[in-house]
Amino acid sequence: MPGKTKCHRRSECGWFGLFLVLQILMGCAAEAPDVAEPSNDLTDVTVSGFTIPVFATATEQLNYAKSLSVNLLEKSAALKLIVGRFPNDRQQQGGARLELAYIHLGDDFRLADAAACEKALAAYEAIAREFADLPAVRAKAYWYMAWIYTDLLEKKEKGLALYSLLAEKYPEDRFSRIFPVPWLKLVFPNPEIKHYTADDEHTHSWAGLALLEIVRNADNPETRMNAFEKLWLEHRHSLTTGYALKEILRQPPTSETMARIVDEYVKGNTINSELNKDLLSGLAQWASPIATN
């Protein structure tokens, strides 16, 4: 588990310590890239000194750029090609800009200093303004801003405010299974190993994930419980609700209500058996004392 970093982040605990190393990206698209304009018959193009393969669509071009993980300068060049070559495909433009903004955090987000975090925040804020008509892009920009404030800069109030905004403004918006942040791989099982059930309609809800982060980060017990109650009412069978339950069980409740909730959730969760085991284990640690009260 990493220790304190230059961002003066809070001590990491629980499953945060299992975060995977990010497949991180660099830069904002404010400055024009050095691009040798491709013709229709070219198979590659030179961008900022790097030879980048040319693909027919912005989606293919973005997928290629995302696949680059070793040299951030090369990745940045590949992303900037999308910005310059596909100006009318705003969805993929937004995706490229989001990826570019992330590279401000460097090779390892755990080593990013406050200045790097601020640069990334500025890039995401610009994206949120410019792509206000595209919820998939804007919501993701807000998510990263909230994460940077909360987990990297220890500015919890700002981060929680953005998570609350996500929960309020994007109750039905979902993200793709290309994870917006790597630690979500810990929340959602690999679909190649365990397929999702047809009725698990809220699994990829931005609102559900934002409420989970409020439960995970809020210091005020009332704020935590309000967020969980909203999760339970609106996203009852999602995996985010199960992980929020796991967080709640770290601080034993004072009534049998949570025991009933855990029991109902476990019976309905057919996706992640390991999560069910963790919940039942956590419940067992305080169920007996409550039963004797």
DOVEXSE-891171 format. One record per residue (C-alpha): x, y, z; residue number from 1. Coordinates in nm, 3 decimals, m for minus. Example, Ala and Ser with C-alpha at 12.3 -4.5 7.8 and 13.67 -1.06 7.14 Angstrom:
REM DOVEXSE-891171
<atom><px>1.230</px><py>m0.450</py><pz>0.780</pz><num>1</num></atom>
<atom><px>1.367</px><py>m0.106</py><pz>0.714</pz><num>2</num></atom>
END
This chain:
REM DOVEXSE-891171
<atom><px>0.000</px><py>0.000</py><pz>0.000</pz><num>1</num></atom>
<atom><px>0.148</px><py>0.339</py><pz>m0.098</pz><num>2</num></atom>
<atom><px>0.227</px><py>0.591</py><pz>0.173</pz><num>3</num></atom>
<atom><px>0.173</px><py>0.966</py><pz>0.171</pz><num>4</num></atom>
<atom><px>0.249</px><py>1.134</py><pz>m0.159</pz><num>5</num></atom>
<atom><px>0.326</px><py>1.483</py><pz>m0.275</pz><num>6</num></atom>
<atom><px>m0.044</px><py>1.547</py><pz>m0.304</pz><num>7</num></atom>
<atom><px>m0.064</px><py>1.504</py><pz>0.075</pz><num>8</num></atom>
<atom><px>m0.337</px><py>1.248</py><pz>0.026</pz><num>9</num></atom>
<atom><px>m0.502</px><py>1.087</py><pz>0.321</pz><num>10</num></atom>
<atom><px>m0.393</px><py>0.747</py><pz>0.445</pz><num>11</num></atom>
<atom><px>m0.530</px><py>0.484</py><pz>0.212</pz><num>12</num></atom>
<atom><px>m0.725</px><py>0.195</py><pz>0.359</pz><num>13</num></atom>
<atom><px>m0.956</px><py>m0.088</py><pz>0.265</pz><num>14</num></atom>
<atom><px>m0.983</px><py>m0.173</py><pz>m0.101</pz><num>15</num></atom>
<atom><px>m0.829</px><py>0.161</py><pz>m0.202</pz><num>16</num></atom>
<atom><px>m0.497</px><py>0.001</py><pz>m0.117</pz><num>17</num></atom>
<atom><px>m0.559</px><py>m0.252</py><pz>m0.395</pz><num>18</num></atom>
<atom><px>m0.583</px><py>0.009</py><pz>m0.670</pz><num>19</num></atom>
<atom><px>m0.423</px><py>m0.096</py><pz>m0.990</pz><num>20</num></atom>
<atom><px>m0.154</px><py>0.119</py><pz>m1.147</pz><num>21</num></atom>
<atom><px>m0.340</px><py>0.355</py><pz>m1.376</pz><num>22</num></atom>
<atom><px>m0.312</px><py>0.339</py><pz>m1.750</pz><num>23</num></atom>
<atom><px>m0.250</px><py>0.709</py><pz>m1.746</pz><num>24</num></atom>
<atom><px>m0.249</px><py>0.970</py><pz>m2.012</pz><num>25</num></atom>
<atom><px>m0.111</px><py>1.318</py><pz>m2.061</pz><num>26</num></atom>
<atom><px>m0.189</px><py>1.675</py><pz>m2.146</pz><num>27</num></atom>
<atom><px>m0.471</px><py>1.896</py><pz>m2.255</pz><num>28</num></atom>
<atom><px>m0.550</px><py>1.963</py><pz>m2.618</pz><num>29</num></atom>
<atom><px>m0.522</px><py>2.339</py><pz>m2.594</pz><num>30</num></atom>
<atom><px>m0.210</px><py>2.368</py><pz>m2.809</pz><num>31</num></atom>
<atom><px>m0.208</px><py>2.251</py><pz>m3.170</pz><num>32</num></atom>
<atom><px>m0.008</px><py>1.929</py><pz>m3.216</pz><num>33</num></atom>
<atom><px>0.275</px><py>1.905</py><pz>m3.466</pz><num>34</num></atom>
<atom><px>0.094</px><py>1.686</py><pz>m3.719</pz><num>35</num></atom>
<atom><px>0.197</px><py>1.599</py><pz>m4.073</pz><num>36</num></atom>
<atom><px>m0.145</px><py>1.601</py><pz>m4.244</pz><num>37</num></atom>
<atom><px>m0.222</px><py>1.252</py><pz>m4.379</pz><num>38</num></atom>
<atom><px>m0.365</px><py>1.189</py><pz>m4.723</pz><num>39</num></atom>
<atom><px>m0.627</px><py>0.925</py><pz>m4.789</pz><num>40</num></atom>
<atom><px>m0.373</px><py>0.662</py><pz>m4.894</pz><num>41</num></atom>
<atom><px>m0.133</px><py>0.701</py><pz>m4.599</pz><num>42</num></atom>
<atom><px>m0.112</px><py>0.427</py><pz>m4.337</pz><num>43</num></atom>
<atom><px>0.073</px><py>0.635</py><pz>m4.077</pz><num>44</num></atom>
<atom><px>0.152</px><py>0.995</py><pz>m3.992</pz><num>45</num></atom>
<atom><px>0.419</px><py>1.174</py><pz>m3.792</pz><num>46</num></atom>
<atom><px>0.295</px><py>1.359</py><pz>m3.483</pz><num>47</num></atom>
<atom><px>0.543</px><py>1.538</py><pz>m3.258</pz><num>48</num></atom>
<atom><px>0.819</px><py>1.307</py><pz>m3.381</pz><num>49</num></atom>
<atom><px>0.623</px><py>0.984</py><pz>m3.335</pz><num>50</num></atom>
<atom><px>0.494</px><py>0.761</py><pz>m3.615</pz><num>51</num></atom>
<atom><px>0.125</px><py>0.701</py><pz>m3.550</pz><num>52</num></atom>
<atom><px>m0.086</px><py>0.454</py><pz>m3.754</pz><num>53</num></atom>
<atom><px>m0.380</px><py>0.612</py><pz>m3.933</pz><num>54</num></atom>
<atom><px>m0.723</px><py>0.455</py><pz>m3.884</pz><num>55</num></atom>
<atom><px>m1.043</px><py>0.519</py><pz>m4.075</pz><num>56</num></atom>
<atom><px>m1.256</px><py>0.630</py><pz>m3.780</pz><num>57</num></atom>
<atom><px>m1.209</px><py>0.835</py><pz>m3.467</pz><num>58</num></atom>
<atom><px>m1.319</px><py>0.539</py><pz>m3.256</pz><num>59</num></atom>
<atom><px>m1.045</px><py>0.318</py><pz>m3.397</pz><num>60</num></atom>
<atom><px>m0.793</px><py>0.598</py><pz>m3.359</pz><num>61</num></atom>
<atom><px>m0.890</px><py>0.650</py><pz>m2.994</pz><num>62</num></atom>
<atom><px>m0.876</px><py>0.278</py><pz>m2.919</pz><num>63</num></atom>
<atom><px>m0.523</px><py>0.267</py><pz>m3.057</pz><num>64</num></atom>
<atom><px>m0.418</px><py>0.569</py><pz>m2.851</pz><num>65</num></atom>
<atom><px>m0.559</px><py>0.411</py><pz>m2.536</pz><num>66</num></atom>
<atom><px>m0.359</px><py>0.096</py><pz>m2.602</pz><num>67</num></atom>
<atom><px>m0.030</px><py>0.285</py><pz>m2.564</pz><num>68</num></atom>
<atom><px>0.090</px><py>0.258</py><pz>m2.205</pz><num>69</num></atom>
<atom><px>0.469</px><py>0.284</py><pz>m2.196</pz><num>70</num></atom>
<atom><px>0.562</px><py>0.620</py><pz>m2.346</pz><num>71</num></atom>
<atom><px>0.329</px><py>0.898</py><pz>m2.234</pz><num>72</num></atom>
<atom><px>0.466</px><py>1.137</py><pz>m2.495</pz><num>73</num></atom>
<atom><px>0.376</px><py>0.892</py><pz>m2.769</pz><num>74</num></atom>
<atom><px>0.033</px><py>0.839</py><pz>m2.616</pz><num>75</num></atom>
<atom><px>m0.019</px><py>1.214</py><pz>m2.601</pz><num>76</num></atom>
<atom><px>0.080</px><py>1.247</py><pz>m2.967</pz><num>77</num></atom>
<atom><px>m0.166</px><py>0.974</py><pz>m3.067</pz><num>78</num></atom>
<atom><px>m0.445</px><py>1.143</py><pz>m2.873</pz><num>79</num></atom>
<atom><px>m0.368</px><py>1.484</py><pz>m3.020</pz><num>80</num></atom>
<atom><px>m0.397</px><py>1.335</py><pz>m3.368</pz><num>81</num></atom>
<atom><px>m0.761</px><py>1.258</py><pz>m3.291</pz><num>82</num></atom>
<atom><px>m0.822</px><py>1.616</py><pz>m3.182</pz><num>83</num></atom>
<atom><px>m0.674</px><py>1.749</py><pz>m3.505</pz><num>84</num></atom>
<atom><px>m0.801</px><py>1.487</py><pz>m3.750</pz><num>85</num></atom>
<atom><px>m1.162</px><py>1.430</py><pz>m3.639</pz><num>86</num></atom>
<atom><px>m1.296</px><py>1.775</py><pz>m3.539</pz><num>87</num></atom>
<atom><px>m1.659</px><py>1.682</py><pz>m3.611</pz><num>88</num></atom>
<atom><px>m1.672</px><py>1.364</py><pz>m3.401</pz><num>89</num></atom>
<atom><px>m1.733</px><py>1.535</py><pz>m3.068</pz><num>90</num></atom>
<atom><px>m1.793</px><py>1.215</py><pz>m2.873</pz><num>91</num></atom>
<atom><px>m1.449</px><py>1.080</py><pz>m2.959</pz><num>92</num></atom>
<atom><px>m1.300</px><py>1.428</py><pz>m2.931</pz><num>93</num></atom>
<atom><px>m1.428</px><py>1.437</py><pz>m2.576</pz><num>94</num></atom>
<atom><px>m1.287</px><py>1.092</py><pz>m2.509</pz><num>95</num></atom>
<atom><px>m0.946</px><py>1.198</py><pz>m2.636</pz><num>96</num></atom>
<atom><px>m0.953</px><py>1.516</py><pz>m2.430</pz><num>97</num></atom>
<atom><px>m1.039</px><py>1.319</py><pz>m2.116</pz><num>98</num></atom>
<atom><px>m0.748</px><py>1.086</py><pz>m2.180</pz><num>99</num></atom>
<atom><px>m0.515</px><py>1.378</py><pz>m2.247</pz><num>100</num></atom>
<atom><px>m0.614</px><py>1.551</py><pz>m1.925</pz><num>101</num></atom>
<atom><px>m0.519</px><py>1.244</py><pz>m1.724</pz><num>102</num></atom>
<atom><px>m0.160</px><py>1.251</py><pz>m1.839</pz><num>103</num></atom>
<atom><px>m0.102</px><py>1.563</py><pz>m1.631</pz><num>104</num></atom>
<atom><px>m0.085</px><py>1.325</py><pz>m1.333</pz><num>105</num></atom>
<atom><px>0.227</px><py>1.160</py><pz>m1.477</pz><num>106</num></atom>
<atom><px>0.342</px><py>0.800</py><pz>m1.494</pz><num>107</num></atom>
<atom><px>0.189</px><py>0.713</py><pz>m1.156</pz><num>108</num></atom>
<atom><px>m0.094</px><py>0.918</py><pz>m1.004</pz><num>109</num></atom>
<atom><px>0.034</px><py>0.829</py><pz>m0.656</pz><num>110</num></atom>
<atom><px>0.344</px><py>1.038</py><pz>m0.725</pz><num>111</num></atom>
<atom><px>0.162</px><py>1.339</py><pz>m0.871</pz><num>112</num></atom>
<atom><px>0.230</px><py>1.664</py><pz>m0.686</pz><num>113</num></atom>
<atom><px>m0.024</px><py>1.937</py><pz>m0.616</pz><num>114</num></atom>
<atom><px>0.074</px><py>2.133</py><pz>m0.927</pz><num>115</num></atom>
<atom><px>0.012</px><py>1.830</py><pz>m1.149</pz><num>116</num></atom>
<atom><px>m0.324</px><py>1.774</py><pz>m0.983</pz><num>117</num></atom>
<atom><px>m0.423</px><py>2.137</py><pz>m1.043</pz><num>118</num></atom>
<atom><px>m0.328</px><py>2.111</py><pz>m1.412</pz><num>119</num></atom>
<atom><px>m0.543</px><py>1.801</py><pz>m1.449</pz><num>120</num></atom>
<atom><px>m0.831</px><py>1.971</py><pz>m1.270</pz><num>121</num></atom>
<atom><px>m0.810</px><py>2.272</py><pz>m1.503</pz><num>122</num></atom>
<atom><px>m0.818</px><py>2.042</py><pz>m1.805</pz><num>123</num></atom>
<atom><px>m1.120</px><py>1.850</py><pz>m1.676</pz><num>124</num></atom>
<atom><px>m1.303</px><py>2.171</py><pz>m1.589</pz><num>125</num></atom>
<atom><px>m1.251</px><py>2.298</py><pz>m1.945</pz><num>126</num></atom>
<atom><px>m1.383</px><py>1.969</py><pz>m2.082</pz><num>127</num></atom>
<atom><px>m1.693</px><py>1.988</py><pz>m1.860</pz><num>128</num></atom>
<atom><px>m1.767</px><py>2.334</py><pz>m2.001</pz><num>129</num></atom>
<atom><px>m1.698</px><py>2.256</py><pz>m2.366</pz><num>130</num></atom>
<atom><px>m1.886</px><py>1.925</py><pz>m2.371</pz><num>131</num></atom>
<atom><px>m2.182</px><py>2.025</py><pz>m2.157</pz><num>132</num></atom>
<atom><px>m2.417</px><py>1.877</py><pz>m2.419</pz><num>133</num></atom>
<atom><px>m2.255</px><py>1.532</py><pz>m2.397</pz><num>134</num></atom>
<atom><px>m2.340</px><py>1.371</py><pz>m2.060</pz><num>135</num></atom>
<atom><px>m2.101</px><py>1.078</py><pz>m2.113</pz><num>136</num></atom>
<atom><px>m1.809</px><py>1.318</py><pz>m2.145</pz><num>137</num></atom>
<atom><px>m1.912</px><py>1.576</py><pz>m1.889</pz><num>138</num></atom>
<atom><px>m2.000</px><py>1.322</py><pz>m1.619</pz><num>139</num></atom>
<atom><px>m1.662</px><py>1.154</py><pz>m1.659</pz><num>140</num></atom>
<atom><px>m1.485</px><py>1.490</py><pz>m1.629</pz><num>141</num></atom>
<atom><px>m1.675</px><py>1.562</py><pz>m1.307</pz><num>142</num></atom>
<atom><px>m1.587</px><py>1.216</py><pz>m1.177</pz><num>143</num></atom>
<atom><px>m1.216</px><py>1.269</py><pz>m1.222</pz><num>144</num></atom>
<atom><px>m1.234</px><py>1.614</py><pz>m1.065</pz><num>145</num></atom>
<atom><px>m1.412</px><py>1.470</py><pz>m0.761</pz><num>146</num></atom>
<atom><px>m1.156</px><py>1.190</py><pz>m0.732</pz><num>147</num></atom>
<atom><px>m0.859</px><py>1.427</py><pz>m0.754</pz><num>148</num></atom>
<atom><px>m1.004</px><py>1.661</py><pz>m0.492</pz><num>149</num></atom>
<atom><px>m1.102</px><py>1.381</py><pz>m0.254</pz><num>150</num></atom>
<atom><px>m0.831</px><py>1.120</py><pz>m0.288</pz><num>151</num></atom>
<atom><px>m0.530</px><py>1.315</py><pz>m0.409</pz><num>152</num></atom>
<atom><px>m0.559</px><py>1.668</py><pz>m0.271</pz><num>153</num></atom>
<atom><px>m0.750</px><py>1.591</py><pz>0.051</pz><num>154</num></atom>
<atom><px>m1.004</px><py>1.862</py><pz>m0.031</pz><num>155</num></atom>
<atom><px>m1.297</px><py>1.648</py><pz>0.068</pz><num>156</num></atom>
<atom><px>m1.562</px><py>1.918</py><pz>0.069</pz><num>157</num></atom>
<atom><px>m1.497</px><py>2.001</py><pz>m0.297</pz><num>158</num></atom>
<atom><px>m1.480</px><py>1.636</py><pz>m0.394</pz><num>159</num></atom>
<atom><px>m1.799</px><py>1.541</py><pz>m0.212</pz><num>160</num></atom>
<atom><px>m1.981</px><py>1.839</py><pz>m0.365</pz><num>161</num></atom>
<atom><px>m1.892</px><py>1.709</py><pz>m0.712</pz><num>162</num></atom>
<atom><px>m1.998</px><py>1.355</py><pz>m0.623</pz><num>163</num></atom>
<atom><px>m2.329</px><py>1.498</py><pz>m0.500</pz><num>164</num></atom>
<atom><px>m2.365</px><py>1.685</py><pz>m0.830</pz><num>165</num></atom>
<atom><px>m2.308</px><py>1.361</py><pz>m1.023</pz><num>166</num></atom>
<atom><px>m2.569</px><py>1.179</py><pz>m0.817</pz><num>167</num></atom>
<atom><px>m2.821</px><py>1.459</py><pz>m0.871</pz><num>168</num></atom>
<atom><px>m2.760</px><py>1.545</py><pz>m1.237</pz><num>169</num></atom>
<atom><px>m2.688</px><py>1.200</py><pz>m1.382</pz><num>170</num></atom>
<atom><px>m2.923</px><py>0.953</py><pz>m1.211</pz><num>171</num></atom>
<atom><px>m2.976</px><py>0.742</py><pz>m1.524</pz><num>172</num></atom>
<atom><px>m2.650</px><py>0.801</py><pz>m1.712</pz><num>173</num></atom>
<atom><px>m2.414</px><py>0.507</py><pz>m1.732</pz><num>174</num></atom>
<atom><px>m2.059</px><py>0.450</py><pz>m1.836</pz><num>175</num></atom>
<atom><px>m1.916</px><py>0.180</py><pz>m2.058</pz><num>176</num></atom>
<atom><px>m1.724</px><py>m0.122</py><pz>m1.935</pz><num>177</num></atom>
<atom><px>m1.404</px><py>0.055</py><pz>m2.029</pz><num>178</num></atom>
<atom><px>m1.355</px><py>0.157</py><pz>m1.669</pz><num>179</num></atom>
<atom><px>m1.342</px><py>0.532</py><pz>m1.601</pz><num>180</num></atom>
<atom><px>m1.100</px><py>0.462</py><pz>m1.320</pz><num>181</num></atom>
<atom><px>m0.905</px><py>0.140</py><pz>m1.271</pz><num>182</num></atom>
<atom><px>m1.021</px><py>0.062</py><pz>m0.917</pz><num>183</num></atom>
<atom><px>m1.369</px><py>m0.004</py><pz>m1.053</pz><num>184</num></atom>
<atom><px>m1.227</px><py>m0.334</py><pz>m1.169</pz><num>185</num></atom>
<atom><px>m1.244</px><py>m0.424</py><pz>m0.800</pz><num>186</num></atom>
<atom><px>m1.614</px><py>m0.341</py><pz>m0.794</pz><num>187</num></atom>
<atom><px>m1.723</px><py>m0.506</py><pz>m1.115</pz><num>188</num></atom>
<atom><px>m1.614</px><py>m0.862</py><pz>m1.198</pz><num>189</num></atom>
<atom><px>m1.450</px><py>m0.948</py><pz>m1.528</pz><num>190</num></atom>
<atom><px>m1.742</px><py>m1.009</py><pz>m1.769</pz><num>191</num></atom>
<atom><px>m1.538</px><py>m1.277</py><pz>m1.946</pz><num>192</num></atom>
<atom><px>m1.538</px><py>m1.475</py><pz>m1.622</pz><num>193</num></atom>
<atom><px>m1.874</px><py>m1.377</py><pz>m1.474</pz><num>194</num></atom>
<atom><px>m2.140</px><py>m1.238</py><pz>m1.702</pz><num>195</num></atom>
<atom><px>m2.378</px><py>m0.969</py><pz>m1.583</pz><num>196</num></atom>
<atom><px>m2.741</px><py>m1.055</py><pz>m1.520</pz><num>197</num></atom>
<atom><px>m3.007</px><py>m0.899</py><pz>m1.741</pz><num>198</num></atom>
<atom><px>m3.179</px><py>m0.725</py><pz>m1.450</pz><num>199</num></atom>
<atom><px>m2.863</px><py>m0.563</py><pz>m1.316</pz><num>200</num></atom>
<atom><px>m2.963</px><py>m0.238</py><pz>m1.484</pz><num>201</num></atom>
<atom><px>m2.790</px><py>0.004</py><pz>m1.248</pz><num>202</num></atom>
<atom><px>m2.448</px><py>m0.162</py><pz>m1.238</pz><num>203</num></atom>
<atom><px>m2.288</px><py>0.112</py><pz>m1.446</pz><num>204</num></atom>
<atom><px>m2.470</px><py>0.415</py><pz>m1.308</pz><num>205</num></atom>
<atom><px>m2.263</px><py>0.728</py><pz>m1.244</pz><num>206</num></atom>
<atom><px>m2.507</px><py>0.821</py><pz>m0.968</pz><num>207</num></atom>
<atom><px>m2.458</px><py>0.488</py><pz>m0.793</pz><num>208</num></atom>
<atom><px>m2.081</px><py>0.518</py><pz>m0.805</pz><num>209</num></atom>
<atom><px>m2.092</px><py>0.877</py><pz>m0.684</pz><num>210</num></atom>
<atom><px>m2.309</px><py>0.779</py><pz>m0.387</pz><num>211</num></atom>
<atom><px>m2.067</px><py>0.497</py><pz>m0.305</pz><num>212</num></atom>
<atom><px>m1.782</px><py>0.749</py><pz>m0.296</pz><num>213</num></atom>
<atom><px>m1.983</px><py>0.972</py><pz>m0.062</pz><num>214</num></atom>
<atom><px>m2.033</px><py>0.675</py><pz>0.172</pz><num>215</num></atom>
<atom><px>m1.663</px><py>0.594</py><pz>0.147</pz><num>216</num></atom>
<atom><px>m1.532</px><py>0.947</py><pz>0.202</pz><num>217</num></atom>
<atom><px>m1.781</px><py>1.143</py><pz>0.411</pz><num>218</num></atom>
<atom><px>m1.681</px><py>1.199</py><pz>0.774</pz><num>219</num></atom>
<atom><px>m2.031</px><py>1.297</py><pz>0.883</pz><num>220</num></atom>
<atom><px>m2.233</px><py>0.983</py><pz>0.975</pz><num>221</num></atom>
<atom><px>m2.559</px><py>1.147</py><pz>0.867</pz><num>222</num></atom>
<atom><px>m2.415</px><py>1.230</py><pz>0.524</pz><num>223</num></atom>
<atom><px>m2.294</px><py>0.873</py><pz>0.486</pz><num>224</num></atom>
<atom><px>m2.629</px><py>0.724</py><pz>0.580</pz><num>225</num></atom>
<atom><px>m2.825</px><py>0.966</py><pz>0.358</pz><num>226</num></atom>
<atom><px>m2.611</px><py>0.861</py><pz>0.063</pz><num>227</num></atom>
<atom><px>m2.657</px><py>0.494</py><pz>0.146</pz><num>228</num></atom>
<atom><px>m3.034</px><py>0.531</py><pz>0.184</pz><num>229</num></atom>
<atom><px>m3.048</px><py>0.687</py><pz>m0.162</pz><num>230</num></atom>
<atom><px>m2.843</px><py>0.398</py><pz>m0.297</pz><num>231</num></atom>
<atom><px>m3.076</px><py>0.149</py><pz>m0.135</pz><num>232</num></atom>
<atom><px>m3.387</px><py>0.317</py><pz>m0.272</pz><num>233</num></atom>
<atom><px>m3.264</px><py>0.379</py><pz>m0.627</pz><num>234</num></atom>
<atom><px>m2.990</px><py>0.122</py><pz>m0.694</pz><num>235</num></atom>
<atom><px>m3.081</px><py>m0.160</py><pz>m0.459</pz><num>236</num></atom>
<atom><px>m2.939</px><py>m0.448</py><pz>m0.660</pz><num>237</num></atom>
<atom><px>m2.625</px><py>m0.281</py><pz>m0.791</pz><num>238</num></atom>
<atom><px>m2.276</px><py>m0.382</py><pz>m0.687</pz><num>239</num></atom>
<atom><px>m2.208</px><py>m0.026</py><pz>m0.573</pz><num>240</num></atom>
<atom><px>m2.475</px><py>m0.069</py><pz>m0.307</pz><num>241</num></atom>
<atom><px>m2.305</px><py>m0.386</py><pz>m0.186</pz><num>242</num></atom>
<atom><px>m1.971</px><py>m0.211</py><pz>m0.157</pz><num>243</num></atom>
<atom><px>m2.137</px><py>0.077</py><pz>0.025</pz><num>244</num></atom>
<atom><px>m2.285</px><py>m0.176</py><pz>0.266</pz><num>245</num></atom>
<atom><px>m1.936</px><py>m0.312</py><pz>0.324</pz><num>246</num></atom>
<atom><px>m1.819</px><py>0.038</py><pz>0.417</pz><num>247</num></atom>
<atom><px>m2.115</px><py>0.092</py><pz>0.650</pz><num>248</num></atom>
<atom><px>m2.041</px><py>m0.236</py><pz>0.830</pz><num>249</num></atom>
<atom><px>m1.697</px><py>m0.106</py><pz>0.926</pz><num>250</num></atom>
<atom><px>m1.883</px><py>0.103</py><pz>1.185</pz><num>251</num></atom>
<atom><px>m2.145</px><py>m0.121</py><pz>1.347</pz><num>252</num></atom>
<atom><px>m2.503</px><py>0.010</py><pz>1.326</pz><num>253</num></atom>
<atom><px>m2.715</px><py>0.052</py><pz>1.637</pz><num>254</num></atom>
<atom><px>m3.023</px><py>m0.136</py><pz>1.516</pz><num>255</num></atom>
<atom><px>m3.120</px><py>m0.452</py><pz>1.336</pz><num>256</num></atom>
<atom><px>m3.216</px><py>m0.257</py><pz>1.024</pz><num>257</num></atom>
<atom><px>m2.878</px><py>m0.301</py><pz>0.860</pz><num>258</num></atom>
<atom><px>m2.885</px><py>m0.675</py><pz>0.932</pz><num>259</num></atom>
<atom><px>m3.211</px><py>m0.704</py><pz>0.739</pz><num>260</num></atom>
<atom><px>m3.069</px><py>m0.494</py><pz>0.456</pz><num>261</num></atom>
<atom><px>m2.759</px><py>m0.711</py><pz>0.431</pz><num>262</num></atom>
<atom><px>m2.971</px><py>m1.025</py><pz>0.429</pz><num>263</num></atom>
<atom><px>m3.193</px><py>m0.890</py><pz>0.150</pz><num>264</num></atom>
<atom><px>m2.898</px><py>m0.770</py><pz>m0.054</pz><num>265</num></atom>
<atom><px>m2.708</px><py>m1.098</py><pz>m0.031</pz><num>266</num></atom>
<atom><px>m3.013</px><py>m1.295</py><pz>m0.141</pz><num>267</num></atom>
<atom><px>m3.049</px><py>m1.075</py><pz>m0.450</pz><num>268</num></atom>
<atom><px>m2.681</px><py>m1.044</py><pz>m0.545</pz><num>269</num></atom>
<atom><px>m2.604</px><py>m1.314</py><pz>m0.800</pz><num>270</num></atom>
<atom><px>m2.306</px><py>m1.138</py><pz>m0.957</pz><num>271</num></atom>
<atom><px>m2.031</px><py>m1.124</py><pz>m0.695</pz><num>272</num></atom>
<atom><px>m2.021</px><py>m1.411</py><pz>m0.447</pz><num>273</num></atom>
<atom><px>m1.701</px><py>m1.282</py><pz>m0.286</pz><num>274</num></atom>
<atom><px>m1.876</px><py>m0.958</py><pz>m0.194</pz><num>275</num></atom>
<atom><px>m2.157</px><py>m1.159</py><pz>m0.036</pz><num>276</num></atom>
<atom><px>m1.902</px><py>m1.346</py><pz>0.177</pz><num>277</num></atom>
<atom><px>m1.746</px><py>m1.018</py><pz>0.291</pz><num>278</num></atom>
<atom><px>m2.085</px><py>m0.875</py><pz>0.385</pz><num>279</num></atom>
<atom><px>m2.188</px><py>m1.183</py><pz>0.583</pz><num>280</num></atom>
<atom><px>m1.851</px><py>m1.185</py><pz>0.759</pz><num>281</num></atom>
<atom><px>m1.886</px><py>m0.819</py><pz>0.850</pz><num>282</num></atom>
<atom><px>m2.240</px><py>m0.874</py><pz>0.969</pz><num>283</num></atom>
<atom><px>m2.135</px><py>m1.164</py><pz>1.192</pz><num>284</num></atom>
<atom><px>m1.894</px><py>m0.941</py><pz>1.383</pz><num>285</num></atom>
<atom><px>m2.171</px><py>m0.731</py><pz>1.535</pz><num>286</num></atom>
<atom><px>m2.496</px><py>m0.927</py><pz>1.482</pz><num>287</num></atom>
<atom><px>m2.471</px><py>m1.122</py><pz>1.809</pz><num>288</num></atom>
<atom><px>m2.430</px><py>m0.817</py><pz>2.038</pz><num>289</num></atom>
<atom><px>m2.728</px><py>m0.648</py><pz>1.871</pz><num>290</num></atom>
<atom><px>m2.942</px><py>m0.959</py><pz>1.912</pz><num>291</num></atom>
<atom><px>m2.885</px><py>m0.953</py><pz>2.288</pz><num>292</num></atom>
<atom><px>m2.979</px><py>m0.583</py><pz>2.330</pz><num>293</num></atom>
END
